[in-house]
Amino acid sequence: MEETEKRRTQKKTECIDWGRDAQTPITAKNETRKDILVKNAHDGLPQPSPDCDRCSVISGECLYYHYGCDGKDDRGWGCGYRTVQTMASWLCLNQPLTMSCRHTPSLSEIQQTLVEIGDKPESFMGSREWIGTFEASLVLDQLYDVPCRILHVRYGKELDQAVEDLHEHFLTRGSPVMMGGDRDNSSKGILGVCTGKWGSYLLVMDPHYFGCPLDKKSLQSQGWVSWKAVGSLDQCSFYNLCLPLTAKK
């Protein structure tokens, strides 16, 4: 039985083109894909509204991971994995060197971690199954010894209630947050929150970009990293937010 399951898993893995390794040179300057990932893609982005009198954003640095950024075509299923990679990059760049894992996990390593801890069956390896905030919390805890808080919001129209939690998180922890829902099931990274007289805005890092590497200015002008009014999100979708409980600043 176990051998049959193993063959099924191997067959699934062989059907997916995991692409070129992140360390393979891809430019004339001998740069690798990891070398050209944009660091702090939100830097220089103006505040969303002149009335905003309170803004809280991540501390330190993180990398922008997105569809296909390592040569692996994960369009349609990999957004949660990419957001986890962005969160992991922050841990690698900003946390103490005593952590057991000092690199950002690949898509297959994320899947392997979830299988090894018993959250997923062997058939999950090599699959195109989505992951959400709960799986993200398990991966960060297992690889980096960082527990996470899952904040549940019943409806998008109640997201304003989570704004204070986000301000507190960015002010005291400083790490990126993962957000996902049901009707709005697109995973997204949250790098900050701004509040003013007319409402609140989330600083969203959208992992759904696929294509040639873009610079910071292009990512911002094309909306891949941007401020989104809380009221513009799906008001009927529930949302879960994964807040890494990193060391307090």
C-alpha positions as CSV (number, residue, x, y, z in Angstrom):
1,M,0.0,0.0,0.0
2,E,2.8,2.4,1.0
3,E,4.7,1.5,-2.2
4,T,1.6,2.2,-4.4
5,E,1.2,5.6,-2.7
6,K,4.9,6.3,-3.2
7,R,4.6,5.6,-7.0
8,R,1.6,7.9,-7.2
9,T,3.5,10.7,-5.5
10,Q,6.5,10.2,-7.8
11,K,4.3,10.3,-10.8
12,K,2.7,13.5,-9.7
13,T,6.0,15.1,-9.0
14,E,7.3,14.1,-12.5
15,C,4.3,15.8,-14.1
16,I,5.2,19.2,-12.7
17,D,8.0,21.2,-14.3
18,W,9.6,22.6,-11.2
19,G,11.8,24.8,-13.5
20,R,15.4,25.8,-13.2
21,D,17.1,26.1,-9.8
22,A,17.2,29.5,-8.1
23,Q,21.0,29.4,-8.2
24,T,21.2,29.0,-12.0
25,P,22.7,32.1,-13.6
26,I,20.1,33.8,-15.9
27,T,21.6,37.1,-16.9
28,A,24.7,38.3,-18.7
29,K,26.1,39.5,-15.3
30,N,25.8,35.9,-14.0
31,E,23.0,36.8,-11.6
32,T,20.7,34.2,-10.2
33,R,16.9,34.5,-9.8
34,K,17.5,35.0,-6.1
35,D,19.9,37.9,-6.8
36,I,17.2,39.8,-8.8
37,L,14.3,39.5,-6.3
38,V,13.3,43.0,-5.3
39,K,14.1,43.9,-1.7
40,N,11.6,46.1,0.1
41,A,9.4,46.7,-2.9
42,H,7.2,49.1,-1.0
43,D,10.0,51.6,-0.3
44,G,9.2,55.1,-1.6
45,L,5.5,54.4,-2.0
46,P,3.6,57.5,-0.9
47,Q,0.9,57.4,1.7
48,P,-2.5,56.4,0.3
49,S,-4.3,59.6,1.4
50,P,-3.3,63.0,2.8
51,D,-5.6,62.6,5.7
52,C,-3.7,59.5,7.1
53,D,-2.2,60.4,10.4
54,R,-1.1,57.0,11.6
55,C,1.0,54.6,9.5
56,S,2.6,51.4,10.7
57,V,4.8,49.3,8.3
58,I,7.2,46.4,8.5
59,S,10.7,46.9,10.0
60,G,13.8,45.6,8.3
61,E,13.9,44.0,4.9
62,C,12.0,41.3,2.9
63,L,12.0,40.1,-0.7
64,Y,9.2,40.1,-3.2
65,Y,8.4,36.5,-4.2
66,H,5.8,36.0,-6.9
67,Y,4.6,33.5,-9.5
68,G,7.5,32.0,-11.5
69,C,10.2,34.1,-9.7
70,D,12.4,31.0,-9.4
71,G,11.6,29.5,-12.8
72,K,8.7,27.4,-11.5
73,D,5.4,28.1,-13.1
74,D,3.0,28.0,-10.2
75,R,0.3,30.2,-11.7
76,G,-3.2,29.5,-10.3
77,W,-2.1,27.7,-7.2
78,G,1.2,29.1,-5.7
79,C,0.2,32.5,-4.3
80,G,0.1,31.1,-0.7
81,Y,3.6,29.6,-1.1
82,R,5.0,32.8,-2.5
83,T,3.6,34.8,0.5
84,V,5.2,32.3,2.8
85,Q,8.5,32.8,1.0
86,T,8.2,36.6,1.4
87,M,7.6,36.1,5.2
88,A,10.5,33.6,5.4
89,S,12.8,36.0,3.6
90,W,12.1,38.6,6.4
91,L,12.9,36.0,9.0
92,C,16.2,35.2,7.3
93,L,17.2,38.8,6.8
94,N,16.2,40.1,10.2
95,Q,16.1,37.4,12.9
96,P,19.0,36.1,15.0
97,L,21.5,33.7,13.4
98,T,20.7,30.9,15.8
99,M,17.7,29.8,13.7
100,S,17.9,26.3,12.3
101,C,16.8,27.3,8.8
102,R,18.8,30.1,7.2
103,H,17.3,30.1,3.7
104,T,13.9,30.7,2.2
105,P,12.2,27.4,1.5
106,S,11.4,26.4,-2.1
107,L,7.9,25.3,-3.1
108,S,8.8,21.7,-2.8
109,E,10.4,22.3,0.6
110,I,7.2,23.9,1.9
111,Q,5.2,20.9,0.8
112,Q,7.8,18.5,2.3
113,T,7.6,20.3,5.6
114,L,3.8,20.0,5.8
115,V,4.0,16.3,4.9
116,E,6.8,15.6,7.5
117,I,4.8,17.2,10.4
118,G,1.7,15.1,9.4
119,D,-0.5,18.0,8.2
120,K,-0.6,16.7,4.7
121,P,-0.5,13.1,3.1
122,E,2.3,11.9,1.0
123,S,0.2,12.6,-2.1
124,F,0.6,16.4,-1.3
125,M,4.2,16.3,-2.5
126,G,4.4,17.6,-6.1
127,S,0.8,18.6,-6.1
128,R,-0.8,21.9,-7.1
129,E,-2.8,22.1,-3.9
130,W,-3.2,25.6,-2.4
131,I,-2.1,26.5,1.1
132,G,-3.5,29.2,3.4
133,T,-2.7,31.0,6.6
134,F,-3.0,27.9,8.7
135,E,-0.4,26.0,6.7
136,A,1.8,29.2,6.6
137,S,1.8,29.2,10.4
138,L,2.8,25.6,10.6
139,V,5.7,26.1,8.1
140,L,7.1,29.1,9.9
141,D,6.8,27.4,13.3
142,Q,8.5,24.3,12.1
143,L,11.3,25.9,10.0
144,Y,12.1,29.0,12.1
145,D,10.6,28.2,15.5
146,V,8.3,31.2,15.1
147,P,4.7,30.7,16.3
148,C,2.0,32.6,14.6
149,R,-1.4,34.2,15.6
150,I,-4.3,33.5,13.3
151,L,-6.7,36.4,13.3
152,H,-10.1,35.6,11.9
153,V,-12.5,38.2,10.5
154,R,-16.0,37.0,9.7
155,Y,-16.7,39.4,6.9
156,G,-14.7,41.9,4.9
157,K,-17.0,44.7,6.1
158,E,-15.6,43.9,9.6
159,L,-11.9,44.3,8.6
160,D,-11.8,47.7,10.3
161,Q,-11.9,45.8,13.6
162,A,-8.5,44.1,12.7
163,V,-6.8,47.4,11.9
164,E,-5.7,48.1,15.5
165,D,-4.3,44.5,15.7
166,L,-2.2,45.2,12.6
167,H,-1.0,48.5,13.9
168,E,0.1,46.8,17.1
169,H,1.8,44.0,15.2
170,F,3.9,46.2,12.9
171,L,4.8,48.5,15.8
172,T,5.9,45.7,18.1
173,R,6.8,42.7,15.9
174,G,7.6,44.4,12.5
175,S,7.2,41.3,10.4
176,P,5.0,40.8,7.2
177,V,1.5,39.3,7.6
178,M,-0.3,36.8,5.3
179,M,-3.9,37.4,4.4
180,G,-6.4,35.1,2.6
181,G,-10.1,34.3,2.6
182,D,-12.9,32.3,1.0
183,R,-14.6,34.4,-1.7
184,D,-11.5,36.4,-1.9
185,N,-9.1,33.4,-1.9
186,S,-6.1,35.2,-3.4
187,S,-3.3,35.1,-0.9
188,K,-1.6,38.4,-0.3
189,G,1.2,39.8,1.9
190,I,0.4,42.8,4.2
191,L,3.3,45.0,4.8
192,G,1.6,47.9,6.6
193,V,-1.5,49.7,7.6
194,C,-2.5,53.4,7.4
195,T,-5.4,55.0,9.2
196,G,-6.9,58.4,8.7
197,K,-10.1,60.4,9.0
198,W,-11.8,58.7,6.1
199,G,-10.8,55.1,6.8
200,S,-7.9,52.6,6.7
201,Y,-5.7,51.2,4.0
202,L,-3.6,48.0,3.8
203,L,-0.2,47.9,2.2
204,V,-0.6,44.8,-0.1
205,M,2.2,42.8,-1.7
206,D,0.5,40.8,-4.4
207,P,2.3,37.6,-5.4
208,H,0.3,37.0,-8.6
209,Y,2.7,38.8,-11.0
210,F,4.2,36.5,-13.6
211,G,6.8,37.6,-16.1
212,C,10.2,39.1,-16.5
213,P,11.7,40.7,-13.3
214,L,10.4,44.2,-12.6
215,D,12.1,46.9,-10.7
216,K,10.7,48.6,-7.6
217,K,9.2,51.5,-9.5
218,S,7.4,49.2,-12.0
219,L,6.0,47.0,-9.3
220,Q,4.5,50.0,-7.7
221,S,3.2,51.7,-10.8
222,Q,1.6,48.5,-12.0
223,G,-0.1,47.9,-8.6
224,W,1.7,44.7,-7.5
225,V,2.7,46.6,-4.4
226,S,0.1,49.2,-3.4
227,W,-2.2,50.6,-0.8
228,K,-5.7,49.1,-0.8
229,A,-8.6,50.7,1.0
230,V,-10.0,48.3,3.5
231,G,-13.5,49.0,2.1
232,S,-12.3,47.9,-1.4
233,L,-11.8,44.3,-0.3
234,D,-14.6,41.7,-0.7
235,Q,-17.1,42.7,1.9
236,C,-18.8,39.3,2.0
237,S,-15.6,37.2,2.2
238,F,-14.2,36.0,5.5
239,Y,-10.5,36.7,6.0
240,N,-7.8,35.1,8.0
241,L,-4.5,36.9,8.8
242,C,-1.4,35.1,9.9
243,L,0.7,37.3,12.2
244,P,4.2,35.8,13.0
245,L,5.0,36.3,16.7
246,T,8.6,37.4,16.1
247,A,10.7,38.8,18.8
248,K,9.4,42.2,20.0
249,K,11.4,45.2,18.8
